[in-house]
């Protein structure tokens, strides 16, 4: 018998309405290129760094697991992720983050979970994701400014695949949110758009056309992709073995420049 849905839900962490710095300062772009490769322009999308204050919200302490996603596919008849190679995830992967899920599929799962639980569950915006990952001091990684392989599941650790959610407790963010560096890329609700981030400029439209932002890097990426400010994007129908998602809860955030 499968576990009750309530037992499969992750813990949630409340993120306060506190100013934080989003993005990377212009002056730091050349240093990122020197340290992680590419050119200064490779990191231009992360600038300008800007102060932002969001309404309070809650975010899952860990990514969505295969076990939770299986409850959704079983209840709705939704096709399972190709990586399962069957109708259910391998038992050993039950507590690993689900992957091979498109943005469209992640949104559909959030909507079903909201109806099934009565909770206002959704994807986080990219601003919510970044605030939860780095706190209010603009740090490079969730734990600080220096990369440490033992704090995240990235290429440097040589794991070569997903890890159980929360398996790197020393990599927690200042708010106590896990797996925000490495393990799997995570879909956000946000359309790809230039900075500064503005929640009222159309980038949070659920029906807007274009690519959606992903955050966090994955087990196959080197450390530069695990930085809190790193941005990536894919079309909403695309799926791959590196990408999953994390739940947020509450009314979609509204922000204001400081």
N, C-alpha and C positions, 0 to 999 in steps of 0.2 A: 504493500500500500504506500502511495506517495505521501510525503509530509504535507501537513496543512500549509496553505499559502503563507500564512502569517509567520510561520517558522522559517520560511525560505527568504523572506524579505531581509535586506541588509539593515544594519543599524544606521541611523541618520545623525548627522552632526549639524547643529545650528550655526550658521555663519552670521555674525552681527553686521549691522549697518555701520561700517567703519571705513573711512577713506583708505584706499590702497593704490599702489602704483602699478599700472597695467602696461606691459610692453617693455621695450628696451630703449635706453637713452641713445640718441644719435651719436654721441661721443664714444659709445661702446661698440659700435658696429664693426669697426676695423679690428678690434681686439677679438671679437667673436670669429671673424674670418681667419685671423691668425691662429686661433686656438683650435677651431673645429673644421677649418677648410672652407672653400668657396671664396667669394669676394664680399666686399662690404655690401654690395647690392643684394647679395643672397639673403641678407637679414633685414633689408629695408622694410619689409612688410610688418616688422615688429615695432616700428617707430612711427610717430614719436611716442615716447613714454608719456603717459598722462595719468593724472589723479582722477579717481572715479569713486563714487559712493553708491552702493546698491542697497535696495530694500533688504531686510533680513530674509533669509531663505534657509532651507535645509538641504544637505547633499548626502548621498550615500557614502558611508565610510569606506566602502569597497565597491569594485565594479560588479555588474550584474553577472551572476554565476550561470553556468550551464543548467544547474538544477532548477533555478528560478525560471529560466527561459523555457525549460522543458515543461513546466507547469502551464505556461502560456500556449505552447504548441499543442499540448495534449488537449487542453480545454477548447481550443479554437480550430483545430485541424490545420493550423498553419504548417507549411513544409518545414522540417527541421533544417538547421544549418548543414551544409554539405560536409563539414568537417566531422560530424557525428558518424557519418556512414551508416545511418540507420535511424529509426524513429526516436531513439533516446541516446543521450550522451554516454560514453563509456563510464562505468562507475568511478574509476580512478580520476576522472575529469569533472565530477559533479561539482566540486568546489573551486574549479578553475573558472576564469572569466569566459563567457560565451564569446566566440568569434565567428567570422563568416556571416555577419549580420549587417545588412545595409541600413542606411539612415531611415529609409521608409519603414523597414521592418522594426527597427528600434522604436520609432515613434508609435507604430501600431501596438507594440508590446506595452509601452507606457500607457496608452489609452485603455487597453484591456485591464492592466493592473489597477488603474484608477477606478474603473467600474467595479472590479472584483473586490477591492479593498475599501472603497470609499475615500481613499486618500488622493490628494491632488498631485499625482506623480507625473513627471515629464522629464525631458532631457534638460541638463543645465545649459545656460547660455555660455559662450566662451568667456565672458567676463566673470560669471559666477565660478566657472571652473578654475580660472586663474587665481582669483582671490582665495578660494579654498586651498589651492596648491601652494601658494607662496606667502600667505599672510599679508601684512601691511607694510613690510620693510623692503620689498623689491628684490628678495633673494633669488639667486639663479636656480637653485634646486629646492625641493620642499624642505630639506634639512639644513640648508645653508648655501654658501657660495662655492664650496669645493666639492667636486664629484668624488664619491666613495663607492666602489663597486658592490660592497656588501649591503648597501642600502636600497638597491633597485635591481630589477631583472632587466638588464640591458645586455648588449653584445659582449661587453667587457666581462660579465660573469660567466659566459660560456654555457649557459643553461640550454639554449637552443630551442626553447618552447615556453609555453605559458607556465606560470606557477600558481599555486593555490592563492586565492585572494587573501591579503593581509599577511603573506609569508615574509614580508620585509618590514617588521615593525619599526626598525630603526630609521626607516625612510619616511616616516609619517610627516605630514605637513604641520605647521604651527597649530592648526586647529584639530589635529588628530585624525586626518583623512589619509587613507593608505593607498598605495599603488598609483600615485599620481605621476610617478616617474617610471617609465618602462612597463613591462608586462604586456599591456595591449594599448594601442591607440584607442581613444574614446571619442565617440561622436558627441558633438554639442548641437544645440538647436540653431546655431548662428550660420547665416549665409556668409560666404567669403566677402569681406568688405575691408576697405582701407581704414586705418586708424586716423583720428581717435575713434574709439568705440562709442557708438550712440545707439541705444536700444530703440529709439523712435524714428530711425531713418530707413526702415524697411528690412533691415538685416535679420530681424526676428520674425518676419512673416512666415507662418507655417506653410504657406502655399507659394512662396516666392521661388522663381526659377534660379538655378545655379548650384554651385558646389557648396557643401556644408563643411564647416571647420571641424577638425579633429585635433585632439590634444594629448600630450603625455609621452609619445614615443612608444616603442614596443621592445620585446625581447631580442629582436633581430637588429635593432638600431644601435649605433654608438651613442655615447653620452650626450652629444650635442643636441640630439632630438628629445632628450628627456628633460631639458630645461623647462622651467615653468612658463616661459614666454614663447616657446616654439610653437609655430602654427603650421598646420598641414590641412589639406582639403581634398575631398573626392565628391563625385556626383552622388546624389542621394540613392541611386539604384545599385551602386557598386558595393560589392562585398569582397572581403579577403580574409585570410587566416591570421591577420595581424590586428584586426579592428573589432572592438566591442563597444560597450557603452555603460554609463553609470546613471543612476536615477537622481533626480532632484525633486524637491517637494515644495509646494507653495505657489503663489501667484508669480508669473514670470516677472523677473526683476526689472525695475526701472532705475536708470542711473542718471547721474548729473555730473558734469565736469566740475572740478573744484578750482 
